[in-house]
Amino acid sequence: MIPLQVRKELGIEEGTELVVAVSDGLIQMQTREQAIARAQEFCRRLKPGRGSVVESFLKERRREARKELGS
């Protein structure tokens, strides 16, 4: 059970689903929405520049195909 004061401070209401992880002996809890937002931010930091990763991949493959065909 999470103490009332902590729930109020974090905006956790009855029925809120939490994602729980244990790392180095520590328990970490966050709402599903928070977990998704963190994952999205993590992925944004991995991707250099702007634009679609898929588009970048396809652009590179087209460039390689043109080289192979001698165009």
C-alpha positions in Angstrom: 0.0 0.0 0.0 1.3 3.4 -0.9 0.8 6.0 1.8 -2.0 8.6 1.2 0.4 11.6 1.3 2.6 10.0 -1.4 -0.4 9.2 -3.6 -1.6 12.7 -3.3 1.8 14.2 -4.1 2.1 12.0 -7.2 -1.5 12.3 -8.3 -2.1 8.6 -8.0 -5.7 7.7 -7.5 -7.4 4.4 -6.6 -7.3 2.1 -9.6 -4.3 3.8 -11.2 -2.1 1.2 -12.9 1.5 1.4 -12.0 4.6 0.0 -13.7 6.9 -1.5 -11.0 10.6 -2.2 -11.6 13.4 -3.3 -9.2 16.9 -2.0 -9.9 19.9 -2.3 -7.7 17.7 -3.1 -4.7 15.4 -0.1 -5.3 11.7 -0.3 -6.2 10.6 2.2 -8.8 7.0 2.9 -9.6 5.4 5.0 -12.2 2.1 5.3 -14.0 1.8 3.7 -17.4 1.6 7.1 -18.9 4.8 8.2 -17.2 6.5 5.0 -18.4 5.4 5.6 -22.0 6.5 9.2 -21.9 10.0 8.3 -20.5 10.4 5.6 -23.2 9.4 8.1 -25.9 11.9 10.6 -24.6 14.6 8.0 -24.4 14.0 7.0 -28.0 14.0 10.7 -29.1 17.5 11.1 -27.6 18.8 8.0 -29.4 17.7 9.3 -32.8 20.0 12.0 -34.2 18.5 14.9 -36.0 14.9 15.0 -37.2 12.8 12.9 -39.5 11.8 9.3 -39.6 14.3 6.6 -38.9 12.5 4.5 -41.5 12.9 7.2 -44.1 16.6 7.6 -43.3 17.1 3.9 -43.7 15.2 3.8 -47.0 17.1 6.8 -48.3 20.4 5.1 -47.5 19.3 1.9 -49.1 18.3 3.7 -52.3 21.7 5.5 -52.4 23.5 2.1 -52.0 21.3 0.6 -54.8 22.2 3.4 -57.1 25.9 2.9 -56.4 25.5 -0.9 -57.2 23.7 -0.2 -60.4 26.3 2.4 -61.4 23.8 5.3 -61.7 
